[in-house]
Amino acid sequence: MEASADYPGVTQGEGYAVGSLDDLGETPGFRKIRKGLGVTAFGVNAIVMPPGIDSGFHYHDTQEELYFVHRGTIEMEFGDGSVHTLGEGAMARVDAATVRKVRNVGDVDAVYVCAGGKDGYVGRDGRVPEGEEQRLRELHGLKDEQSQ
């Protein structure tokens, strides 16, 4: 296991990387999760936004985005004039061409994660390593397929 040259607090192993928000920066603004952890299949950033600050309106050419509020409270304003307040744990999906603006309406730094991608969902492709099937069936209270 080794640390990333650009992000010394991020640990990379064979097929994975782990780190924290603080490993990706110390000041408000973008924390480059994609770059810091080596994500290649989609874009993803965390944004640390001080109280009263907004992103300004923007939209994208092709990528749909998902916003997840980790800490604080943000307000999302859309091009149609609608405004929605999102607290910790809340999410919003936004089409690429939809105009949007994010504003921190709370009293503390807001932290939200934004993931973007295009060309659709790849489907459910999770698999269980050999030898784990029975343990997972027992863990989740599922019956063995052979006994049904």
C-alpha positions in Angstrom: 0.0 0.0 0.0 1.2 3.5 -0.8 0.1 7.0 -0.5 -0.8 9.2 -3.5 1.9 11.7 -4.5 -0.6 14.5 -4.8 -2.6 13.4 -1.8 -0.3 11.9 0.9 -3.2 11.0 3.2 -4.9 8.8 0.6 -3.8 5.2 0.7 -3.8 3.2 -2.6 -3.8 -0.6 -2.8 -4.3 -3.1 -5.5 -7.7 -2.1 -6.9 -8.7 0.4 -4.3 -8.0 3.7 -2.6 -9.1 5.1 0.8 -9.0 8.5 2.2 -11.0 11.2 4.0 -12.3 14.6 3.1 -9.5 16.2 5.0 -6.9 14.2 2.9 -8.2 16.1 -0.2 -7.7 19.6 1.0 -8.1 22.1 3.9 -9.8 25.1 2.5 -13.4 25.7 1.3 -14.1 24.8 -2.3 -13.7 21.6 -4.4 -12.2 18.5 -2.9 -11.2 16.4 -5.9 -12.4 12.9 -5.0 -12.1 11.6 -8.5 -8.4 12.7 -8.8 -7.6 11.9 -5.2 -8.9 8.4 -5.2 -8.3 7.6 -8.8 -12.0 7.2 -9.8 -12.2 6.7 -13.6 -15.8 5.6 -14.3 -17.5 8.9 -13.3 -16.9 12.4 -12.0 -17.1 13.0 -8.2 -16.2 15.9 -6.0 -17.0 17.0 -2.5 -17.6 20.7 -2.1 -17.0 22.6 1.2 -19.1 25.7 1.1 -19.1 28.4 3.8 -22.3 29.9 5.1 -24.0 32.4 2.7 -21.9 31.4 -0.3 -23.5 30.1 -3.6 -22.2 28.3 -6.6 -23.8 30.6 -9.2 -26.1 29.1 -11.8 -24.6 26.4 -14.1 -25.6 23.4 -16.3 -23.8 20.7 -18.1 -23.7 19.5 -21.7 -23.9 15.8 -21.1 -23.5 14.7 -17.5 -26.4 14.1 -15.1 -25.5 14.8 -11.5 -26.4 13.5 -8.1 -25.9 15.8 -5.1 -25.7 14.3 -1.6 -25.6 16.6 1.5 -23.1 15.2 4.0 -23.1 18.1 6.5 -25.0 21.4 6.9 -28.0 22.7 4.8 -28.0 23.7 1.2 -30.6 25.3 -1.0 -30.9 24.3 -4.6 -32.5 26.7 -7.0 -33.5 25.5 -10.5 -33.9 27.3 -13.7 -37.7 27.0 -13.4 -37.6 29.1 -10.3 -38.2 26.3 -7.8 -36.2 26.2 -4.6 -35.6 23.2 -2.4 -33.8 23.0 1.0 -31.7 19.9 1.5 -30.4 19.0 5.0 -27.9 16.3 6.0 -28.6 13.0 4.2 -30.8 14.6 1.5 -30.2 14.1 -2.2 -31.1 15.6 -5.5 -30.7 14.3 -9.1 -30.3 16.9 -11.8 -30.4 16.4 -15.6 -27.4 17.8 -17.5 -29.2 20.7 -19.2 -31.2 21.8 -16.1 -29.9 25.1 -14.7 -29.1 24.9 -11.0 -27.5 26.9 -8.2 -26.4 25.6 -4.8 -26.4 28.0 -1.7 -25.3 27.3 1.8 -28.3 28.5 3.9 -26.9 27.2 7.2 -24.7 28.6 9.9 -21.8 26.1 9.4 -19.7 25.0 6.4 -21.9 22.8 4.2 -20.3 19.7 2.7 -22.0 18.0 -0.3 -20.8 15.4 -2.7 -21.6 15.7 -6.4 -21.3 12.7 -8.7 -21.8 13.0 -12.4 -21.9 10.7 -15.3 -23.5 9.9 -18.7 -24.6 7.0 -20.8 -26.6 5.2 -18.2 -26.6 2.6 -15.5 -24.5 -0.5 -16.2 -26.9 -2.8 -14.4 -26.4 -4.8 -11.3 -23.0 -6.5 -11.6 -22.0 -7.3 -8.0 -20.7 -10.8 -7.4 -19.9 -12.8 -4.3 -16.4 -14.3 -4.1 -16.2 -18.0 -3.9 -16.7 -19.3 -0.4 -18.8 -16.3 0.7 -22.2 -17.4 -0.5 -23.2 -19.4 2.5 -22.0 -16.8 5.0 -24.0 -14.1 3.3 -27.1 -16.3 3.1 -26.9 -16.9 6.8 -26.1 -13.2 7.6 -29.2 -12.1 5.6 -31.5 -14.9 6.7 -31.8 -16.4 3.2 -32.4 -20.1 2.5 -29.8 -22.2 0.7 -30.9 -22.5 -2.9 -30.4 -26.3 -2.8 -32.9 -26.7 0.1 -35.7 -24.9 -1.7 
